[in-house]
C-alpha cells in the first residue's frame, strides 16, 4: 500500500474509534475464542430455525388472482358496522365493532346509555 492510503486508513480508524469506541477498530482475533465461536454458531442456528418456522407459517394462497397470506384468511375481523354498513379501518372502531357490532358513531347514537336494550337484540331500523 502506498503511504497516502495508509495515512488515510489510519485517520479513518482514528475517526471511527473516536465516534464509536476503541473496540470498533480492534482486530476480532484479539477477543474471539472457541467459546465465543460456539456461542455464535448456536445463535445463528437458532435464528435460522426461527426464520424457517416463520417461512412455514407465511404460506401464500391465491384468491381472486392475488397471493394472500393464509393467516389473513383465517382471521375473523369484524370491520363492517351492522347499523350503518360502513366498513372502517379506524382503530377506535375496533373496540365498538367487536363488543357491540357497531362503529363508534353508531355506538354513540344508538348504544351509549342503552346497553341493556342493545344486549336484548334491539337494533335501529335501517333507512333505505
DAMOHU-V157536 format. One record per helix or strand of 2 or more residues. SS is the DSSP state (H for helix, E for strand). FROM is the first residue (numbers start at 1). TO is the last residue. If there is no record, write none. Layout:
[[SS & FROM & TO] [SS & FROM & TO]]
This chain:
[[H & 3 & 20] [H & 22 & 24] [H & 28 & 30] [H & 34 & 57] [E & 60 & 63] [E & 66 & 69] [H & 70 & 74] [H & 91 & 100] [H & 104 & 111] [H & 115 & 119]]
